[in-house]
Amino acid sequence: MDREGRMDRAALIQRKGEVQAEIARLRRQVEAMRARGDARRLAELERQLDAAMAEEARLRQAIDRSR
């Protein structure tokens, strides 16, 4: 991190990879919940998936700006 508390490019890229793995895991869980018809758990997983996808988008922008 720099003096303003921002992550450096390598850390941003590492975090993006972690978030992408989380997105893949959540997508698998969403599909499993859909197959089971578990609507209550499905809504929570979809919320988590949306948040992870938004974080990934923010990370992509931060990586692009760090060049």
N, C-alpha and C positions, 0 to 999 in steps of 0.2 A: 504494500500500500504506500501511496505517496503521503506528503504532509497533510493534504486535505482529506485523507481517509479513503481515497479512491483506490480501487484495485488496479494493479498493473496488468498489462495485456496478457501475460502468461496466466495469471490468476483468473482473469475473466474467461479465457479459453478453457481452463480447467473446470471452472464452475459451470460453463455452458455444457461441457460434456456430462457433468454430474446431473444437470437438469434434464438433458436429453435422455439419460438413462431412466430418470424418474418418470418422464413423460411416457416412455415405452412401457414401464411397469404399470403405470396408471391406466394406460390404454388396454393392456391385457386384463386388468382387474375390471374395468368398465365393461368390456366384452363378456367377461364371466358373469358379472351381475346382471347384464341384459339377458343372458341365456337362462339365468335362474329366475328372473323376474323380480329381483330384490330392489324395488323402486326406492326405498328409503336410503339404503346404502349407495345406490347408483347416483342419487342426487349429490351426496357428499363427495364421491369420487370424481364426478364431473366438475364440481367446484374446484377440487384440488387440481384436476387436469387443466382447467382454464387458468388457474393461478400460475402453474408451472409453465404453461405456454406463454403467458404474458411475461414471466421472468426471462424466458429464453429470448423473446423478442427484444427486451431491454438489454440483455447481455449482447446480442448481436449488434445492436446500435452502439453500445459502449465500445465493443471491439472495433467496429468500423471507425469510430471517432478517435481511437487510441493510435492510429497509424501515423 
